[in-house]
Amino acid sequence: MRRHAAVFASSLLLAAAASGCGGPVPAATTDDAKRSEDLAAEVKALKELVPDQAHIMADVGYHFTNLWFAGGAENWPLADFYLNESKSHLRWAVRAKPIRKDSAGRDVNLPGILEAFENSQLTQLKGAVDRKDRTAFEAVYRESLTVCYACHKASDKPYLRPQIPTQPVAGIINFDPKANWPL
């Protein structure tokens, strides 16, 4: 019994020493308060520089539109590029605002929705691009728009209705895989 008490007391002393409980706690200074205020102001300023989710999703629209035209032209390296950019920007959009509230005040878990989308349609799109299968690409792309719209509806944004693009967003990009200019 005495041995257990000694082990317990030793453990307690070691824990206290490790946690800093044994020494004096320095008092907060006005310098600390000023640094804290400065840090808070800097964080606020940095947050104001970060684009909002709507801006990031406009980038997603840009890349996903160009993905359609790259796949349609069977420019598979370009389609792979735009697919990767779409995924990257979707992840950025979800990091910017991971949880939305629906009209009933319930949380809409955007990381979970994105994970499901990546593991299904985006994986299937990647497979179609890798196989250079235009028919499969177009079918999965169309299906992807349905999933995108489901997310928009879950986020109480049913007015954001994606559609098959009618023209590329990037007029400067040549989608022809056989183009030889510029070199």
C-alpha positions as CSV (number, residue, x, y, z in Angstrom):
1,M,0.0,0.0,0.0
2,R,2.8,2.4,0.9
3,R,4.5,1.5,-2.3
4,H,1.4,2.4,-4.3
5,A,1.1,5.7,-2.5
6,A,4.8,6.5,-3.2
7,V,4.3,5.7,-6.9
8,F,1.2,7.8,-7.0
9,A,2.9,10.8,-5.2
10,S,5.9,10.6,-7.6
11,S,3.6,10.5,-10.6
12,L,1.7,13.5,-9.3
13,L,4.9,15.5,-8.8
14,L,6.1,14.5,-12.3
15,A,2.8,15.5,-13.9
16,A,2.8,18.8,-12.0
17,A,6.4,19.6,-13.1
18,A,5.7,18.6,-16.7
19,S,2.6,20.8,-16.9
20,G,4.3,23.8,-15.4
21,C,2.2,23.9,-12.3
22,G,5.2,24.2,-10.1
23,G,6.3,27.6,-11.2
24,P,4.9,31.1,-11.2
25,V,2.6,32.1,-14.1
26,P,3.7,35.4,-15.7
27,A,1.1,38.1,-15.6
28,A,-0.3,39.3,-18.9
29,T,1.3,42.6,-20.0
30,T,0.1,45.4,-22.1
31,D,2.5,44.2,-24.8
32,D,0.7,40.8,-24.8
33,A,-2.7,42.6,-25.1
34,K,-1.4,44.7,-27.9
35,R,0.1,41.7,-29.7
36,S,-3.3,39.9,-29.3
37,E,-5.2,42.9,-30.8
38,D,-2.7,43.2,-33.6
39,L,-3.0,39.5,-34.4
40,A,-6.8,39.7,-34.4
41,A,-6.7,42.7,-36.8
42,E,-4.3,40.8,-39.1
43,V,-6.5,37.7,-39.1
44,K,-9.5,39.9,-39.9
45,A,-7.6,41.6,-42.8
46,L,-6.4,38.3,-44.2
47,K,-10.0,36.9,-44.1
48,E,-11.2,39.8,-46.1
49,L,-8.6,39.0,-48.8
50,V,-9.9,35.4,-49.3
51,P,-12.5,35.0,-52.0
52,D,-15.9,33.9,-50.9
53,Q,-17.4,30.6,-51.9
54,A,-19.4,32.1,-54.7
55,H,-16.3,33.4,-56.3
56,I,-14.5,30.1,-56.0
57,M,-17.5,28.3,-57.4
58,A,-17.4,30.6,-60.5
59,D,-13.9,29.2,-61.0
60,V,-15.3,25.7,-60.7
61,G,-17.9,26.6,-63.4
62,Y,-15.1,27.9,-65.6
63,H,-13.0,24.7,-65.3
64,F,-16.0,22.3,-65.5
65,T,-17.3,24.1,-68.6
66,N,-13.9,23.8,-70.3
67,L,-13.8,20.2,-69.3
68,W,-16.9,19.6,-71.4
69,F,-15.4,21.0,-74.5
70,A,-12.0,19.3,-74.0
71,G,-13.7,16.0,-73.6
72,G,-16.0,16.7,-76.6
73,A,-12.9,17.5,-78.7
74,E,-11.3,14.3,-77.4
75,N,-8.4,16.4,-76.1
76,W,-7.8,14.0,-73.2
77,P,-4.7,15.7,-71.7
78,L,-6.7,19.0,-71.6
79,A,-9.7,17.2,-70.2
80,D,-7.6,15.7,-67.5
81,F,-6.2,19.2,-66.7
82,Y,-9.7,20.7,-66.4
83,L,-11.0,17.8,-64.4
84,N,-8.1,18.2,-61.9
85,E,-8.7,21.9,-61.7
86,S,-12.4,21.4,-61.1
87,K,-11.6,19.0,-58.2
88,S,-9.0,21.3,-56.7
89,H,-11.4,24.3,-56.8
90,L,-14.3,22.3,-55.4
91,R,-12.1,21.3,-52.5
92,W,-11.1,25.0,-52.0
93,A,-14.8,26.0,-52.1
94,V,-15.6,23.5,-49.4
95,R,-12.6,24.6,-47.3
96,A,-13.9,28.2,-47.6
97,K,-17.3,27.2,-46.3
98,P,-17.6,23.6,-45.1
99,I,-21.0,23.9,-43.5
100,R,-24.0,25.7,-44.8
101,K,-27.3,26.1,-43.1
102,D,-30.5,25.2,-45.0
103,S,-33.7,27.2,-44.6
104,A,-34.7,25.1,-41.6
105,G,-31.4,25.9,-39.9
106,R,-29.9,22.4,-40.3
107,D,-26.3,21.9,-41.2
108,V,-25.5,20.9,-44.8
109,N,-22.2,19.0,-44.6
110,L,-20.4,20.1,-47.8
111,P,-17.3,18.0,-47.2
112,G,-19.4,14.9,-47.0
113,I,-21.2,15.8,-50.2
114,L,-18.0,16.5,-52.0
115,E,-16.4,13.3,-50.8
116,A,-19.4,11.3,-52.3
117,F,-19.1,13.3,-55.5
118,E,-15.4,12.7,-55.8
119,N,-15.8,9.0,-55.1
120,S,-18.5,8.5,-57.7
121,Q,-19.0,10.9,-60.7
122,L,-15.5,12.5,-60.6
123,T,-13.8,9.1,-60.3
124,Q,-16.0,7.9,-63.2
125,L,-15.1,11.0,-65.2
126,K,-11.4,10.4,-64.6
127,G,-11.9,6.8,-65.8
128,A,-13.6,7.9,-69.0
129,V,-10.8,10.5,-69.6
130,D,-8.1,7.9,-69.0
131,R,-9.8,5.4,-71.3
132,K,-10.4,8.2,-73.9
133,D,-14.1,7.2,-73.9
134,R,-16.1,10.1,-75.2
135,T,-19.5,8.3,-74.9
136,A,-18.8,7.4,-71.2
137,F,-17.4,10.9,-70.6
138,E,-20.5,12.7,-71.9
139,A,-22.8,10.4,-69.9
140,V,-21.0,10.8,-66.6
141,Y,-20.6,14.6,-67.2
142,R,-24.4,14.9,-67.6
143,E,-24.9,12.8,-64.5
144,S,-22.5,15.0,-62.6
145,L,-24.6,18.1,-63.4
146,T,-27.5,16.3,-61.7
147,V,-25.4,15.7,-58.6
148,C,-24.2,19.3,-58.6
149,Y,-27.8,20.5,-58.7
150,A,-28.7,18.2,-55.8
151,C,-25.9,19.9,-53.8
152,H,-27.3,23.3,-54.8
153,K,-30.8,22.3,-53.7
154,A,-29.5,20.9,-50.4
155,S,-27.7,24.2,-49.8
156,D,-31.0,26.1,-50.5
157,K,-29.8,27.4,-53.8
158,P,-32.1,25.7,-56.2
159,Y,-31.9,28.6,-58.6
160,L,-28.3,27.6,-59.4
161,R,-29.2,25.1,-62.2
162,P,-26.2,23.7,-64.1
163,Q,-26.6,22.8,-67.7
164,I,-24.6,21.4,-70.5
165,P,-22.4,24.3,-71.7
166,T,-23.2,25.8,-75.1
167,Q,-19.8,27.5,-75.5
168,P,-16.4,27.4,-73.9
169,V,-15.6,30.0,-71.3
170,A,-12.0,30.2,-72.4
171,G,-12.1,31.7,-75.9
172,I,-8.3,31.8,-75.9
173,I,-7.9,28.0,-75.4
174,N,-7.7,25.8,-78.5
175,F,-9.6,22.6,-77.7
176,D,-8.4,20.8,-80.9
177,P,-6.0,18.0,-79.8
178,K,-4.4,18.1,-83.3
179,A,-3.6,21.8,-83.1
180,N,0.1,22.5,-83.8
181,W,0.1,26.2,-83.1
182,P,1.5,27.8,-81.1
183,L,4.5,25.5,-80.9
